[in-house]
Amino acid sequence: MSEFEDIRPYHDDEVADVLAKLVVDPELTGFLAGWLAPRLSRFFPGIVSAAITLYLKRAIREVDDIAGFQEFVADYAKKLVRDGTTEFVYEGFDSLEPGKAYLFISNHRDIAGDSMLLDYALYRNNLKTVRIAIGDNLVQRDFATSLMRLNKGFFIKRSVVGVRKAYAALIQASEYIKHSIQTGHSVWIAQSEGRSKNGLDVTDPAIIKMFVLADRKKPLPEVIRSLNIVPLSISYEFDPCDTLKATELGKIERDGEYGKPPGEDLLSLVRGLNGQKGRVILRLGTRLDGEFESADEVAAEIDRQILSNLQLFPVNYWAMSRLEDPAYQSLSHRVPTIEKKELLTLTQRLKSCPQEYRSYWLKMYANPVVNRERVLNSASDTPGSI
């Protein structure tokens, strides 16, 4: 539809032309050369890029639609899961109805990994993959934009200037999400703008308000039911970007701001996909079907489900035990027995973070324990809560 032209994913009939341009894009092949063969590409960048172009041309020669591209991507997703995790578990997907579209809303820890793992779990269950909501402020290079659109990514305009333009952008995003669900295309979106760098998974009510804009004259419960919202909990034992995140948080507290170097989001994306994550567990909650009176109530229910289904690991409790703050020490009795070998691994991982940022590293892993306790206790104190 023309009103979504500047934010939508690519259509099938655009795929072949886009891929033909991508495989000879020097920025993409140069990036892949530096990632796949850093030493060799330093001395023979042209040769390595040419070899990558040749490989890509052969690999995608029969790809001419989005489904074909995602089949191609699925092979790499399988490898990333196999090489980057010690265990990959996905639960609740058997409750999804084939052919029905859902709006999955999840905690957000990794730029590309969260949606990739959801897609891979859906793929393994013979279900359609999702359209992926991406902030346009994340996109820094043209080839990254094209790859995201090939993978069913659509953009939410967060970089527009001016109140009217920002509001129009939110309405456009809301209408596109509604259109997607009505036409049988599931959608994934994070529970708040940007990744949770401090480990505190909290749903921003503004996201819920954005959902409602397309049907703002209808009662809130009716709109929420029509979107088939299903909360999703994504649990990583280890975050490959933990030191990067801790450093950013430390610099923000020290300097009041963080000047993100060019290309850092792309570096985080690659490290998040490639890095070791240990055990990874995805759990689907239940479709939202309550008589909600406000966006805050919807957000609170999403929080309850996401945190109830979040898997906590020894590293979370161990990190909590290392912090002297009363908020963490009050839960120290929850720390499980950790074997000597695992304790050594955790200590070495912490030492890989610069000394001045280690407290942020520890809080990033400890906060899910405290946050879950806070939200679930709050929910249990609410009359009529589950």
Secondary structure as GFF3:
##gff-version 3
##sequence-region A 1 386
A	DSSP	three_ten_helix	2	4	.	.	.	ID=ss1
A	DSSP	alpha_helix	12	22	.	.	.	ID=ss2
A	DSSP	alpha_helix	26	36	.	.	.	ID=ss3
A	DSSP	alpha_helix	38	43	.	.	.	ID=ss4
A	DSSP	alpha_helix	45	59	.	.	.	ID=ss5
A	DSSP	alpha_helix	66	84	.	.	.	ID=ss6
A	DSSP	beta_strand	85	91	.	.	.	ID=ss7
A	DSSP	three_ten_helix	93	95	.	.	.	ID=ss8
A	DSSP	beta_strand	103	106	.	.	.	ID=ss9
A	DSSP	alpha_helix	113	124	.	.	.	ID=ss10
A	DSSP	beta_strand	131	135	.	.	.	ID=ss11
A	DSSP	three_ten_helix	136	138	.	.	.	ID=ss12
A	DSSP	alpha_helix	142	150	.	.	.	ID=ss13
A	DSSP	beta_strand	153	156	.	.	.	ID=ss14
A	DSSP	alpha_helix	163	182	.	.	.	ID=ss15
A	DSSP	beta_strand	187	190	.	.	.	ID=ss16
A	DSSP	alpha_helix	205	212	.	.	.	ID=ss17
A	DSSP	three_ten_helix	213	215	.	.	.	ID=ss18
A	DSSP	alpha_helix	220	226	.	.	.	ID=ss19
A	DSSP	beta_strand	229	236	.	.	.	ID=ss20
A	DSSP	alpha_helix	242	255	.	.	.	ID=ss21
A	DSSP	alpha_helix	264	274	.	.	.	ID=ss22
A	DSSP	beta_strand	278	284	.	.	.	ID=ss23
A	DSSP	alpha_helix	295	309	.	.	.	ID=ss24
A	DSSP	alpha_helix	314	321	.	.	.	ID=ss25
A	DSSP	alpha_helix	326	329	.	.	.	ID=ss26
A	DSSP	three_ten_helix	332	334	.	.	.	ID=ss27
A	DSSP	alpha_helix	340	351	.	.	.	ID=ss28
A	DSSP	three_ten_helix	355	357	.	.	.	ID=ss29
A	DSSP	alpha_helix	358	380	.	.	.	ID=ss30
###
